């Protein structure tokens, strides 16, 4: 079974306010909106060739409300696209993965839910008809200040355990890592990863050697989906342009790990990272290597 990272879900106090952040300030495109008063309020937005975020407003499903009660309005799941939901459900359940809910129909999808070994929720789905969730295809992102979705980050108390789960259960591949004493961060790609067509990643971060921000979040929340990240050719200019459009400042541009990184907050206070793209030469080397490329050696 091939599991392809497709989108991630973000619980919002107000979808309209979140659209101001992600579309008005960060330049994403809204690809669809699903609203039924008192039943659901969803919007899909994205910036890049194929991966989107799902903005989920109240009223929430019971599992979403449980997440909101524990973690507030924040990222609550990632979603993997498969050819056959029922087959994927049987495969993962057969491997002992914790079931969150069994296959059911939702909008255009047939989907089921699971939890990883940290208790973090992920969704597996296939399409029920030829209709599919729209993606922001065809948009050129060549400007230095254009922002492209790059990864969602998991913060875990056990980096290697989380890595094993996503590689062994979902077939992902570790392509880059910055790890010392089994702590640090690494990037995982699914089997469909392609630098030109499908380049969204999953980052996993774990102790020791956490940054102060990460250590504080892990102590307060435990394992969680920590932040989402965009890339831009000119981080300083992209960050400044977003701030001028009303985005909330978190930390201005600074050089870390050999690249520029800056931070913003969304309407609910979630952390949004902007960084330079991973250089093509490094990514090409990593994809050709059988083992993860060790960034500490560069």
N, C-alpha and C positions, 0 to 999 in steps of 0.2 A: 504494500500500500504506500502511495506517495502522498505526503502531507505538505501542502503548499501554504505558506503564510499569506493570508489574504487581507485581514483587517484586525483591528483591535477596538475594544469597547471602552468608552469613557463615560462614567456617570456624571451628569451635570445637574446643577440646581435649576438651570433654565437653558434650554437648547438655543433659544434666540440669542442670549448673551454669549454663549460659547461660539456661536456662528460669527459674532462680531470679532472675537479673538482670532479664530482660525481662518476665517475668510477675509474679513475686513482688515485685520492687522498683519496676518501672516501670509495672505495671498493664496490660501487653499481654494479649491473649487468645490461647491456643493453639488454632488452628483445625484442625490435623491433625498426626498423628505417624506416621512411616513407619519401621519398624525391622525389620531382619532380621539376626540376629547374624552378624558377620563379613562382611556384604555392604554394608549401608548403615544410616545412622541420621540421619533428617531430621525436623525439626519446623518447621511454619509458624506464625508468631505475628504479631499486628498490633494496632493501636490506631488506629482511624479507619475511614472508610467502605469502603475498597477495596484498599489496598496493604498487603502483608505482607512480612516478612523470612523467609528460609529459613535455618534454623540447620542446618549440615551438620557432622556429627561423623565421626570415623574409623570404618572405613577410607575413605581418599579415593581418588577417581579419579586417574589419572596427571596430568591437567592441574591438579587441585586440589592434589596433592602438590607439584607444581612451584611453585605459588603459595605454599604453606605454607613451602617451603624458602627462598623468596626474601623473602616478606613476613610470615611468621609466621601466626598465627591472626587473620585479618582479613577485611574485605569483599573478595570475589574476583570478583563479577560483578553486573550488573544484568540484568533480564529484561524483554523486551518481548512483549506478547501481540499476535498477528496472527490474521487469519482463515485464512490458508493458509501453513503453514511452507514448503512446497516452493516456492511462488511468491515468498515473501520471500527464501528462500535464493538463488533464481535472480536476483532483482533486485539483492541486495547483492553477490553474486559478480560480476554483470555490471558493477557500478560499481567493481570492483577492490578491494572490502573484503576484508581478509585472513581466510580461513576457518580457524577453529579445529577444527571437526568438522562433518561433513555431517549431514543430517537423520537422526534416529534416534528410536526410541520410548523414553520414560522415564516411568514411573508412568502418569499420565493424559494425558501430553503427547506430542506430536510436536515435537521441538526440534532446533535446530542452534546452532552457536557461531561467533562472529566476534571479531576484535580491532580496536580503534580504532587511530588513528595513533600513539598512545602505547603500544600493545601491551596495553591493558586489555581484559579479556574482557567480552563481553556475549552474552546468550542471546536467541534469538528462538523463540517456541513458539506452538502452537495446541493446542486440546484434541482428543483422539482419539475422545471419546464425549460424550454429554450431561453426564456427570459432570464437575465442575470442582473445582479447589482451593477449599476453603471460605474465605470472607473474613468478618471480624468485622462483618457488617452489623447494623444496628438498634441498636447501642450508642450511647446518648446521651453526648456528651462536652461538657457545658455547665459543669461545675465548674471553678473557677479553677485547681485543681491537676491536672486531667486532662491527660494527655500524649497528643498525637496525632502520629503520624509525619508529617514534613513534607518532608524531602529527604535524599538521599545526595549526598556531596560528592566530586568528582574534583579532585585536585591535579596540575597539569601544568606543565611548563616553558614551554609555549606556549599561552597562554589563547585567542588568536584562532584558532589552528589547530584546537584541540579544539572550539571553538564551531562552526567551519565544518563539521567532521565530523558533529556531531550534528544540525545544522540541514539540511545538504545530503543526507546519507545516510539519516537516520532521520526527517526531516521535523519535527523539534522546532522550537520557536519561542522565541527569547530575549525574555522579558517584562520582566525587571528587570536592571539592571547598575549596579555601582559600580566603575568602571574609570577609571584614570589611566595614561597612557603605555602603553596596551594591557596593563595588569596590574591585578589586583584580583579581583573575583568577579562572577558573573552567574548568573541563574536561568533554566533552560529548562523549558518545559512541552510535553507532547505535544499532538497535535491533539484529543484527547478531554478535555483539561483542563476542569474545571468547579469553581468554588469550593465548591459544595455537595456534589457527588457524587464528584469525582475530582480531588484537589488535591495529589497528590504531585509533587515537582519533582526536577530534577537540578541541582545547583550545580557550577560549574566555577570553580576558583581558580588563578591563575597570577601569576608575578612580572612586573614589579618591585613593590615596596611590600608584600611579604608580611609578615604578622605573625611574630614570632619563632618561635612554635610551628610555623607552616607552613613557614618557611624551613628549620628543623631537619629536619622530616619529608621535605621534598623533597630535601635534600642526602643524607639517609640512605637513602631508599627510591626516589628518582626518582618518575616518574609513578605514581600509585596512587589507589585509592579511599581517601579520607582519613578521613571520619567520617560518622556518621548523625546526624540532627537531629530533635528533637521540638519542638513548640510547646506553650505553656501560658499561660493568661491571667495567672497569678501565678507568675512564674518563681521568685522567692525561696521561696514556699511549696511549690511543686512540687519544687524541688531539695531543700529541707529534709525534705519528707515521704519522698522516695526515700532520702535518707541515713539517716533514722530507721529505714527498713525494711532497712538494711544495704548500700545502694549505696555504692560506693567514690568518695570525693571526688577531684576533679581541680582544679577552680577554682570558688570560690564566686561568687554572683551579682554582676555588675558591669554598668554601663551602657556600651554600645558601639553606634555607628551609630544612636543615638536609641532603643534598646530595651534591655531587660534580657537578659543572656546568662549562662549558667552551664554547668559541665562536670562530667561524671562519667566513670568508667571501668567497662567491663563486666568479666565474669569473666576475660577474656583480655587485659585492659589496653587495649582499643580505646576511642577517644575518643567520648563521647556528648555532644552539645550540646543544651541546652534554651534556647529563645528565645521572646520574645513573638510572637504571630501577626503577619504583615504586615497592617497596617490595611486594612480593607475598601475604603476610599476609594482608597488607593494601588493595591491589586490591581485594582479596577474600572477605574481610569484606565489601568493598564498593559495590561489585556486589550483595551481599546477602541482603544489606540494602534497604529498600524502599525509604529512603531519601539519598541525597548526603552525603558522608563522609566528615566531617568538619576537614580539615587539620590543622586549627588554634588551634584545641584542642589537637593535638598530640604532 
